[in-house]
């Protein structure tokens, strides 16, 4: 027993040393951002990242460290380094983002997926966050438009259930700008306020999107009822209030912890890799540093003539602009007319994007830029398969 305690003490000491080294590495990554800002060099140098990972894999093998293990660790470190550098450069270009305190509106009480995503996003920029709970997506936008909140966080799409149409619809009628995005892992759990087993549960409380994302799993359960809630956190509050072995909520384990709920079952989503993409909105647009990969979101309405949409999309292609998302939604009050939402990989200030907008304005009935913002999609650096043993 004495030997075990000694080993554990040594591991604890090593963990503390690792934390110190990670903090030091993060500080140096900001120094790198400062140098790139002076030289106008892009944040990511994927050739350098690949060379670094290959060297670390090769150095790790004699130490008994598996290539996959090393790769997973350094993908996380590189992602944090990239996002930290982006946040630093954005702070220089948009001084208002450097204020230590801010407020954010999101769907549901604390513990909803939107609240968890909001905390994750703003933790990189702010020390203190005042949270504004909302009952629906329109209320989130109203909170920001009225000044009750500086930011609003809205889920826009999910890898399992697809686009969240209600958000696209409310975005048609706002003066707010999209200033950020993030992708958040969605890990649905069955949560109960009291000890129970899956066979005992007869009523599930969840948001409609959650039921949709877990439809395959829930479809195998017989004799159960699905009760709709306006957010995952509202479902958890209901389960806590009823405190019955035949009642459960579906939401995140982290959210359930806030409400004192126990995890009954995990891995419920139709897709193994389940993520939601969130957008961040504010009253004023931001500028995106040229070194940072940027996205621009716009909405447009084309004429009713055949080929009008194709003609508009060809403008983007001719200006070497990659479209990453195209979504159509009906124009409310105008039957058979559609509004198109587009995400493109381009900085609004670039000459290609500006020229494309001039051309699109001439051939579309309506066009509006909803925002230009840093891309938070940090794709893992590729590693030659031979090094991973595959």
Backbone torsions as a table, in degrees:
resi	resn	phi	psi	omega
1	UNK	NA	-39.1	178.5
2	UNK	-62.3	-41.4	179.6
3	UNK	-61.9	-43.5	-179.7
4	UNK	-61.5	-44.5	179.7
5	UNK	-63.0	-38.2	179.0
6	UNK	-64.4	-42.5	179.2
7	UNK	-63.8	-42.8	-179.9
8	UNK	-63.5	-38.8	177.9
9	UNK	-62.7	-39.4	179.4
10	UNK	-66.6	-40.4	177.6
11	UNK	-63.2	-43.7	178.7
12	UNK	-59.4	-42.6	179.2
13	UNK	-63.6	-41.9	178.0
14	UNK	-63.9	-40.3	178.6
15	UNK	-61.2	-41.1	178.5
16	UNK	-65.2	-38.3	177.6
17	UNK	-65.8	-39.6	177.8
18	UNK	-61.3	-42.1	178.2
19	UNK	-60.8	-42.2	178.5
20	UNK	-63.4	-40.8	179.1
21	UNK	-67.5	-39.4	178.6
22	UNK	-64.6	-39.6	178.3
23	UNK	-64.9	-40.1	179.1
24	UNK	-65.8	-40.3	178.6
25	UNK	-63.1	-39.3	-179.9
26	UNK	-64.9	-40.6	177.4
27	UNK	-60.7	-42.7	179.2
28	UNK	-66.4	-32.6	179.3
29	UNK	-66.2	-31.8	175.8
30	UNK	-69.1	-36.0	176.0
31	UNK	-63.4	-36.5	176.1
32	UNK	-62.3	-42.3	179.3
33	UNK	-61.6	-38.9	178.8
34	UNK	-62.6	-41.8	179.2
35	UNK	-66.6	-40.1	179.7
36	UNK	-67.5	-31.6	178.6
37	UNK	-66.6	-39.2	179.1
38	UNK	-67.7	-40.9	-175.4
39	UNK	-94.1	1.1	-178.9
40	UNK	54.3	41.8	177.9
41	UNK	-96.5	147.2	-178.9
42	UNK	-62.9	152.2	-179.5
43	UNK	-61.5	-45.2	-176.2
44	UNK	-97.3	136.1	171.0
45	UNK	-126.5	89.5	-170.5
46	UNK	-70.3	-24.5	174.5
47	UNK	-66.7	-43.6	176.8
48	UNK	-62.4	-42.0	178.6
49	UNK	-62.1	-42.4	-179.8
50	UNK	-64.8	-43.5	178.8
51	UNK	-61.2	-39.9	178.7
52	UNK	-62.9	-47.1	-178.4
53	UNK	-65.4	-41.5	178.3
54	UNK	-60.3	-45.2	180.0
55	UNK	-63.2	-41.0	-179.1
56	UNK	-68.5	-38.4	176.9
57	UNK	-61.7	-44.4	-178.6
58	UNK	-66.9	-36.9	178.1
59	UNK	-74.5	-27.3	-178.4
60	UNK	-76.0	-28.1	-175.4
61	UNK	-59.7	-48.7	179.0
62	UNK	-63.4	-18.5	180.0
63	UNK	-90.5	2.3	179.1
64	UNK	82.1	20.0	-179.0
65	UNK	-100.3	121.5	-179.0
66	UNK	-64.4	144.2	-177.8
67	UNK	-61.2	-41.0	179.2
68	UNK	-64.0	-38.8	179.4
69	UNK	-63.0	-49.1	179.6
70	UNK	-61.5	-43.5	-178.1
71	UNK	-62.2	-45.0	-179.6
72	UNK	-60.7	-44.2	-179.0
73	UNK	-62.1	-46.7	-173.9
74	UNK	-78.8	-23.2	171.4
75	UNK	-62.5	-41.2	178.4
76	UNK	-66.2	-42.9	-180.0
77	UNK	-64.6	-43.1	-179.7
78	UNK	-65.0	-42.6	178.9
79	UNK	-58.8	-45.9	179.6
80	UNK	-63.6	-39.1	179.3
81	UNK	-63.4	-44.9	-179.9
82	UNK	-62.1	-47.5	-177.7
83	UNK	-67.9	-34.5	177.3
84	UNK	-66.7	-41.0	178.1
85	UNK	-66.1	-40.5	177.5
86	UNK	-60.8	-44.6	-178.9
87	UNK	-62.7	-38.5	179.2
88	UNK	-63.8	-49.3	-178.3
89	UNK	-65.8	-37.7	178.4
90	UNK	-66.3	-34.2	177.4
91	UNK	-64.5	-36.1	177.6
92	UNK	-67.6	-39.0	-175.2
93	UNK	-81.4	-26.9	-178.5
94	UNK	-127.6	82.5	-172.8
95	UNK	-55.4	-29.7	-178.6
96	UNK	-62.4	-24.9	179.7
97	UNK	-72.4	-12.1	-176.4
98	UNK	-87.1	-6.6	177.2
99	UNK	-63.5	136.3	-172.0
100	UNK	-69.0	-24.1	-176.4
101	UNK	-119.3	144.9	175.8
102	UNK	-151.9	179.9	178.5
103	UNK	-131.9	150.5	-177.1
104	UNK	-142.2	137.6	176.8
105	UNK	-105.3	142.9	179.2
106	UNK	-155.7	168.4	-178.7
107	UNK	-75.4	128.2	172.3
108	UNK	88.3	169.1	172.6
109	UNK	-72.8	-178.5	177.8
110	UNK	-56.8	141.8	179.1
111	UNK	102.9	-13.7	175.7
112	UNK	-69.7	160.7	178.0
113	UNK	-61.5	-35.6	178.7
114	UNK	-63.9	-38.3	179.2
115	UNK	-67.8	-39.1	178.8
116	UNK	-66.2	-40.7	178.2
117	UNK	-65.5	-41.5	179.8
118	UNK	-61.1	-43.2	179.5
119	UNK	-63.5	-43.1	-179.1
120	UNK	-63.0	-44.2	-177.6
121	UNK	-65.1	-49.2	-173.1
122	UNK	-77.5	-19.0	179.3
123	UNK	-60.1	-26.2	-179.4
124	UNK	-77.7	-19.4	-174.4
125	UNK	-114.2	-30.0	-169.9
126	UNK	-127.5	149.4	176.5
127	UNK	-85.9	-37.7	-177.3
128	UNK	-129.5	137.8	-178.3
129	UNK	-130.6	125.4	172.6
130	UNK	-91.7	126.7	-174.2
131	UNK	-100.0	134.0	179.0
132	UNK	-115.2	111.3	-177.4
133	UNK	-83.6	135.5	-178.2
134	UNK	-127.3	154.6	-177.2
135	UNK	-91.0	-19.4	179.9
136	UNK	-155.1	172.2	-175.4
137	UNK	-67.1	-36.5	178.5
138	UNK	-61.9	-37.8	179.9
139	UNK	-66.8	-33.4	176.3
140	UNK	-61.1	-47.8	179.3
141	UNK	-64.1	-40.4	179.3
142	UNK	-61.1	-38.9	-179.3
143	UNK	-62.5	-38.9	-179.9
144	UNK	-76.4	-43.0	-179.6
145	UNK	-61.1	-35.6	-178.0
146	UNK	-83.4	-11.4	-179.2
147	UNK	91.5	1.4	177.0
148	UNK	-67.4	-24.3	177.4
149	UNK	-137.9	144.8	178.9
150	UNK	-79.2	-31.4	-177.8
151	UNK	-132.7	155.5	170.9
152	UNK	-128.8	141.6	179.4
153	UNK	-118.3	126.1	-175.1
154	UNK	-132.0	132.9	174.0
155	UNK	-74.7	133.7	-175.6
156	UNK	-112.9	-28.7	177.9
157	UNK	-162.6	159.1	-179.2
158	UNK	-135.0	142.8	-176.6
159	UNK	-66.1	-22.2	-178.8
160	UNK	-94.8	-48.4	-174.3
161	UNK	-100.6	-3.8	175.9
162	UNK	84.8	-155.8	-175.6
163	UNK	-70.5	147.6	177.2
164	UNK	-98.4	93.3	-169.2
165	UNK	-59.6	-34.7	-178.3
166	UNK	-59.6	-36.0	179.2
167	UNK	-68.5	-42.7	176.5
168	UNK	-58.8	-39.3	-177.8
169	UNK	-66.6	-43.0	-179.3
170	UNK	-72.5	-25.5	179.3
171	UNK	-70.7	-16.9	177.2
172	UNK	-65.2	-24.6	-169.3
173	UNK	-122.8	45.6	178.3
174	UNK	-134.6	152.4	175.5
175	UNK	-96.3	2.2	-177.5
176	UNK	-72.8	160.0	177.8
177	UNK	-114.1	144.0	172.3
178	UNK	-78.2	125.0	-176.9
179	UNK	-119.6	-0.9	179.9
180	UNK	-171.7	170.1	177.0
181	UNK	-150.6	160.2	168.3
182	UNK	-158.2	154.1	175.7
183	UNK	-108.4	127.8	-173.9
184	UNK	-121.1	131.8	179.0
185	UNK	-69.2	131.7	-179.7
186	UNK	-106.7	115.2	-177.6
187	UNK	-122.9	93.8	-175.9
188	UNK	-75.5	137.0	176.6
189	UNK	-130.9	153.3	169.1
190	UNK	-87.8	126.9	-171.6
191	UNK	-124.0	134.9	-179.5
192	UNK	-130.7	149.8	179.2
193	UNK	-82.1	-18.0	-178.4
194	UNK	-132.9	159.3	177.2
195	UNK	-57.5	131.7	-179.5
196	UNK	-159.0	175.2	175.4
197	UNK	-124.2	157.0	-175.7
198	UNK	-55.2	-40.1	-177.1
199	UNK	-65.0	-22.3	-178.9
200	UNK	-80.8	-22.0	-171.7
201	UNK	-77.4	126.3	-179.1
202	UNK	-113.8	-17.6	-178.6
203	UNK	-134.2	127.9	177.2
204	UNK	-112.8	134.6	175.0
205	UNK	-109.2	131.8	-179.5
206	UNK	-166.8	165.8	172.9
207	UNK	-73.6	149.2	-179.2
208	UNK	-54.6	-38.8	179.5
209	UNK	-63.2	-35.7	179.7
210	UNK	-66.5	-45.0	176.7
211	UNK	-58.3	-40.0	-179.6
212	UNK	-65.5	-41.1	-177.4
213	UNK	-72.8	-19.8	-178.8
214	UNK	-113.8	21.0	-172.1
215	UNK	-60.0	-37.6	-178.5
216	UNK	-64.8	-46.5	-179.0
217	UNK	-64.3	-49.5	-176.0
218	UNK	-68.8	-28.3	179.7
219	UNK	-64.9	-19.8	179.5
220	UNK	-85.7	-9.4	-179.4
221	UNK	-92.3	127.4	-176.2
222	UNK	-96.2	146.5	173.1
223	UNK	68.0	31.2	179.7
224	UNK	-114.9	154.1	177.8
225	UNK	-109.0	145.8	176.5
226	UNK	-110.4	118.3	179.6
227	UNK	-108.0	124.9	-175.6
228	UNK	-79.0	135.9	173.4
229	UNK	-125.6	158.6	-176.5
230	UNK	-79.7	-7.4	175.6
231	UNK	-162.9	164.3	177.7
232	UNK	-64.6	-36.9	-179.6
233	UNK	-68.1	-34.9	175.7
234	UNK	-63.4	-37.9	177.2
235	UNK	-63.5	-41.0	179.2
236	UNK	-65.8	-40.1	178.4
237	UNK	-62.5	-37.8	178.9
238	UNK	-65.7	-43.3	179.0
239	UNK	-63.2	-40.1	178.6
240	UNK	-65.9	-40.7	-179.3
241	UNK	-63.4	-44.2	-177.4
242	UNK	-76.7	-33.7	175.6
243	UNK	45.1	52.5	-178.0
244	UNK	-123.0	145.4	179.3
245	UNK	-69.3	-13.4	179.4
246	UNK	-101.2	12.6	-179.9
247	UNK	-126.3	139.1	178.3
248	UNK	-148.0	157.7	173.6
249	UNK	-109.6	160.0	173.1
250	UNK	-118.0	124.5	-179.0
251	UNK	-173.9	-163.0	-177.3
252	UNK	-85.4	152.6	176.7
253	UNK	-63.7	-37.8	179.8
254	UNK	-63.9	-42.0	177.6
255	UNK	-66.7	-42.0	179.5
256	UNK	-60.3	-34.5	179.0
257	UNK	-61.3	-37.6	179.8
258	UNK	-62.5	-28.1	-177.2
259	UNK	-106.5	12.0	176.9
260	UNK	68.3	30.1	-179.0
261	UNK	-94.6	152.6	179.8
262	UNK	-102.0	144.7	178.1
263	UNK	-82.1	123.0	179.1
264	UNK	-97.6	-39.3	-179.0
265	UNK	-152.7	153.0	-179.1
266	UNK	-128.9	179.7	177.3
267	UNK	56.3	58.2	-176.6
268	UNK	-94.6	-23.0	-169.8
269	UNK	-65.9	150.3	178.8
270	UNK	-60.0	-37.6	178.7
271	UNK	-105.5	140.2	179.9
272	UNK	-61.4	-44.2	178.0
273	UNK	-97.0	102.0	-175.4
274	UNK	-115.3	114.5	-178.6
275	UNK	-131.2	148.9	170.5
276	UNK	-115.9	139.9	174.8
277	UNK	-99.1	130.1	179.4
278	UNK	-113.8	147.0	171.2
279	UNK	-110.4	152.7	178.8
280	UNK	-115.7	127.0	-177.8
281	UNK	-116.3	152.3	178.4
282	UNK	-147.8	169.9	-177.1
283	UNK	-71.5	-31.6	-177.6
284	UNK	-117.9	145.1	176.1
285	UNK	-70.4	165.2	176.4
286	UNK	-118.8	164.2	170.1
287	UNK	-96.6	148.0	178.7
288	UNK	-113.6	125.7	-179.7
289	UNK	-56.9	139.2	-176.3
290	UNK	-62.7	-20.6	180.0
291	UNK	-77.0	-11.6	-172.7
292	UNK	-100.7	134.7	173.0
293	UNK	-60.1	128.4	-174.7
294	UNK	-120.5	154.5	170.6
295	UNK	-119.5	147.4	172.5
296	UNK	-125.1	131.6	177.7
297	UNK	-111.1	131.9	178.0
298	UNK	-139.7	159.7	174.3
299	UNK	-120.8	146.2	179.4
300	UNK	-151.5	155.5	175.1
301	UNK	-124.5	125.9	-178.9
302	UNK	-98.8	170.6	177.1
303	UNK	-69.5	167.5	-177.5
304	UNK	-82.5	0.9	-177.3
305	UNK	-75.5	149.5	179.4
306	UNK	-60.9	135.0	176.3
307	UNK	86.7	0.5	-176.9
308	UNK	-63.7	-42.7	179.9
309	UNK	-66.7	-42.5	179.3
310	UNK	-59.9	-42.1	179.5
311	UNK	-60.0	-41.2	179.2
312	UNK	-66.5	-41.1	-179.4
313	UNK	-68.4	-31.1	177.2
314	UNK	-64.8	-29.8	176.1
315	UNK	-60.3	-43.6	178.5
316	UNK	-63.4	-44.8	-179.4
317	UNK	-61.9	-42.3	-177.4
318	UNK	-66.0	-20.8	177.7
319	UNK	-103.8	17.2	174.8
320	UNK	59.3	38.4	179.8
321	UNK	-107.2	123.9	-177.0
322	UNK	-87.8	124.7	176.8
323	UNK	-89.2	126.7	-177.7
324	UNK	-105.3	-13.0	-178.5
325	UNK	-155.3	136.0	173.9
326	UNK	-137.2	120.8	-177.9
327	UNK	-132.4	133.3	177.1
328	UNK	-108.9	140.0	177.3
329	UNK	-137.6	142.6	179.1
330	UNK	-64.9	144.6	175.5
331	UNK	-82.2	118.4	-175.6
332	UNK	-63.2	127.9	179.6
333	UNK	92.5	-11.6	179.3
334	UNK	-121.7	90.6	-177.8
335	UNK	-56.0	139.4	176.2
336	UNK	69.9	6.1	176.9
337	UNK	-104.8	139.8	-176.4
338	UNK	-122.0	149.4	172.7
339	UNK	-109.2	135.9	-178.4
340	UNK	-107.3	130.0	174.7
341	UNK	-101.4	131.7	-179.5
342	UNK	-129.1	135.5	166.7
343	UNK	-108.0	130.0	177.7
344	UNK	-128.0	149.5	177.8
345	UNK	-86.9	86.0	-178.2
346	UNK	-163.5	146.9	174.0
347	UNK	-84.6	131.4	-177.9
348	UNK	-56.7	-30.7	-176.9
349	UNK	-81.7	-8.6	-177.8
350	UNK	-69.8	151.9	-178.7
351	UNK	-63.8	-37.7	179.1
352	UNK	-61.3	-44.4	-178.4
353	UNK	-68.1	-41.1	179.6
354	UNK	-63.8	-43.3	178.9
355	UNK	-64.7	-40.0	179.2
356	UNK	-63.3	-40.5	-179.9
357	UNK	-64.5	-37.9	177.7
358	UNK	-60.8	-45.5	-179.6
359	UNK	-68.0	-41.0	-179.3
360	UNK	-65.0	-35.5	178.7
361	UNK	-60.9	-33.0	-178.2
362	UNK	-75.6	-28.2	-172.0
363	UNK	-111.5	-0.2	178.4
364	UNK	-111.6	158.8	178.6
365	UNK	-78.3	-31.4	-177.2
366	UNK	-156.3	138.7	176.2
367	UNK	-149.2	139.1	-179.6
368	UNK	-148.0	134.3	175.4
369	UNK	-85.0	122.6	179.0
370	UNK	-86.8	-18.0	177.7
371	UNK	159.1	154.3	171.8
372	UNK	-123.3	133.3	-170.6
373	UNK	-154.6	158.7	178.8
374	UNK	-64.9	138.2	175.0
375	UNK	-77.4	125.4	179.6
376	UNK	-94.4	5.8	-178.0
377	UNK	-85.4	89.4	-178.7
378	UNK	-90.9	96.2	-177.1
379	UNK	-70.6	136.4	179.7
380	UNK	-59.6	142.3	177.7
381	UNK	-67.3	134.1	-180.0
382	UNK	-69.7	141.8	175.6
383	UNK	-121.9	134.4	177.5
384	UNK	-53.7	128.0	-176.3
385	UNK	-53.6	-33.0	-177.5
386	UNK	-60.9	-31.6	-179.6
387	UNK	-72.9	-24.7	179.9
388	UNK	-91.7	0.7	177.4
389	UNK	76.9	21.1	-179.8
390	UNK	-111.3	NA	NA
